[in-house]
């Protein structure tokens, strides 16, 4: 298998993305402002490629949108037959393989990889959301560890209203954050919630005035970077497994992680 290469600026632009890496911080920008940062399959596979090729030094990933909208969700051209800039749409995959859904299932799995890597233990991902985060945009924000919302933010899980289901890994974090009953209500009414309600429902860790979004994210990034990288990774690994572990298993995992940290500290002190 050919080694994955870092995407070029031209490849990123063709996917509707921007990427800036400065030491330990990577900033991904959804960058199709004329389409309100609508996303295509190419956007999602490029997000996966970014995750696969980030420098090892990167500890923080900030995801934002160009202009006044985080993302209007899926580009509606994805619902038509044919290709988008040479990339097949789901309907064209079904048309090409009418008796075989495996190619489409593989494509959806590839799309999901663009969202899954944001939960990795070696990074902390931050969604900086202003304006609308609809459907796939909402799911992208849900994929991040921390969401900082402008007071202009508006969140909506639109897929069921389009005859679809949320399939970009958003259902699990939504249920974990708001509970299954509220998740059913949000998805099956496809109603839009504002930043204040998002905070009440635990869908935002912080809500700030629109003019303060970038400074607030920068301050958060600085706070995250102040924690030693190895301790941050070990702690996130513990937190990621806490929900599925019983107390005894989690206590055992904590002991093992702490022993590893103390051994490393003792070795460094010699």
N, C-alpha and C positions, 0 to 999 in steps of 0.2 A: 504494500500500500504506500502511495506517495506521501511524503511528509507534508503536513499542513503548513502553509506559509502564511505569514502575517498579511492581511489584506492591504492592498494599496489604497491610496486616497480615491482613485478612480473607481475601484471596485466598491468601496464603501459608499461613494456618492450614488452609484448605480443602484445600490440597495436601499437608498434613503437613509443613510446613517453617516454620522461623523464620529471620529475617535481621536482623542488626545490623551497621550500618556505622559505623565510628568512624575518620574520616580515611582513612588508607591501608590500613586493615584491615577486611575484611568477614568476618563469622562466619555460616556457614550451619549450621543445626541441623535434623537429621531429627527431627521432633517428633510422633510417634505412639506414645508409650511404651506405651499399652495394647495396641497391636498390635506391640510390639517394633520400632517404627519401620519396619514393612513399607512398601514403596513401590508406588505405582500409576503408570499412565501420566501422570496429572496431576502427580504428583511430578516426573517426569522432564521434562515440558514446562515446568513452572515453574522447574526448575533452569536450563533453557535460557534462559528469560526473565530470570532473575536475571543470568546471564552477559551477556545483550544489553543490560541496562540499568544495570549497575554504574557508579558515578561513575568518571570517568577517573582520579581521584586514588587509587583503590584499587590497591594493589600486592600485597597478601597476602590470600589467601582461605583461611580455616580451615573445614573441614567436620567436624562432629561429630554425635553422637547424643544425644538427651535420655534420661536414665536410664542403666541399666546395660548397654544394648545399642546398638551402633552401628547395625546394621540387620539384621533377619531376612530381608531380601531382598524379592522380589516378593510383593505381597499375593496370596494364593491366590485371592481373588475375581476376579483378572484371568483366571483360567482358566474362568470360567463365562460363558454367554451373557448378554446384556443389558448394562446400563451400571453404572458405579460413580459415584454422585453426578452423574449426567448425562453422564459421559464414557464413550464406547464401549470395551468390552474387545476384545482381539484376536479372540475368537471371535464377538463380535457384528458386527465388521467383516466377517469371513468369511461370516457368515450373511446380512448385508445385500448382499454382493457375491460370491455363490457361484462365479461364473465369472470373477472379476477380482480378482487378489491385489494390484493396484497400491495401493488404499487402505491395506491393511495394511502394505505395504512403506513407504509414505510415513509411516505412523504410527511404525514402528520407526525410520526415519531421524530423525523428530522426537524420539523418545525418546533416541537416541544423541547428539543435540545437547546434551542436558543433561549429558553426560559429556565431550564433546570439548573444550568451551571451557576446561576446567580446565587444559589443556596450553598455553594461549596464552602467548606470549613476554612479554607486558606484565605478567603476574602470576606469583607463585609460589603454588601450591596445596599445602595441608598437610592431610592426613587425621589426625584425632585419634581413635584407635580404642580403645574399651573394649568388652569383651564380644564377642558374636558379630558378625561381618561375613560374611553368607552370600549367595551368589549375586550378585544385583545390588548388595548392600552391599559385597561383596568387590570387585566391578568398580568401584564408586565410589571405593573406597580406591585401587585400582590406577590410576585416572584422575588422581590427584593426584601432584604432583612428589615429595613427601616424605611418608612415613608414620611417625607416632609412635604406638607401641602401648603401651597399658597391659599389665601382665603378666597381665591377665584376658582379653586378646584371643584370639579363636578365629576362624580363617579357613576358609572352605569354598566351593568352586565347585560349587554344588548342581545347576545346570541339567541336566546330562546325566542325573542320577538322576531327574529329573522328565520325561524324554523330550524335553528341549529342548537348545539349545546356548547358550553364553554369547554374547549378541549386543549387549551394551552397551559395546562397545569394550575389553573386558578381555583378549581373547586375545593381542593384540600385546604389551602391557606384561608380561603373565605370561610369555610365551615369552622376551622380552628379558631378564627378570630371572632366571628359573630354568632356562632352556633348554627345548627342545622335549620332551625325554624326561621331565623332571620335570613339565612342564606336562601332558603326557598322563596321567601317573600321578595327579596331583592332581585333574584334571577327571574322569577315567574311573573313579576309585574314589570320588569325591566325599567323600573323607575330610576330617576337620577337623584342622587343625594349630594348635598353640598358639603363643604369642608367641615362645618360645625358638626353636622350629623356624623360624618365620617370619623371624626375624633371621638364622639360619644360611643360609636360602635367599635372602637379600637382598630379602625382601618387606617389611622394616622397616628404616628408617634409625636408629631409636632405640626401645628398650624400657625402660619405666620402671615403677616401682611405681604401682599404680592411683591412690593419693593424690597422686602427683606428675605426673599426666598434664597437667593444666591449667598448672601452673607450668613444666613442660618446654616445652610449646607456646608459652607466653608468652615464654620465654627465646629460643626459636628465632625467633619473630616479630621480636623486638628485634634479633637478630643479622642477620636478612635485611634489615630496614629500615635498618641501618647502612651498607649498600652503596648507593652512588648509583644512583638509579633507571635512568638511561640506560645505565650500565655493566651493571647487572643484566639489563636487557632484551637488550642486545647479546650478552651472554655466554650467556643462555639460548637465544637464536636460534642461536648457534654450536653449542651442545650438542645442540639438537634436530635439526640437520642432520648431525651428525658420524657417526651410525650409517649413513646412506645414502651419504655421500661417500667417495670414495677419498682417500688422503692428500694428493695434489696438489690436489684440489678443495677439501679442507678447509683446507689451508695458504693457498690463494688467498682463501677466505672469511675466514680470520683476518686476513690482511693488509688486506682491504677494511674489515673492522670496526674494526681498530685505527687505520687512517688516518682513518676517520670520527670516532673518539673523539678522536684527537690534534688534528684540525682544530677540533673543537668546543671542546676545552680551550684551544687557541691563541686562538680567537675570544673566549672568555670572559675571557682574560687581557688582551686589548687595552683 
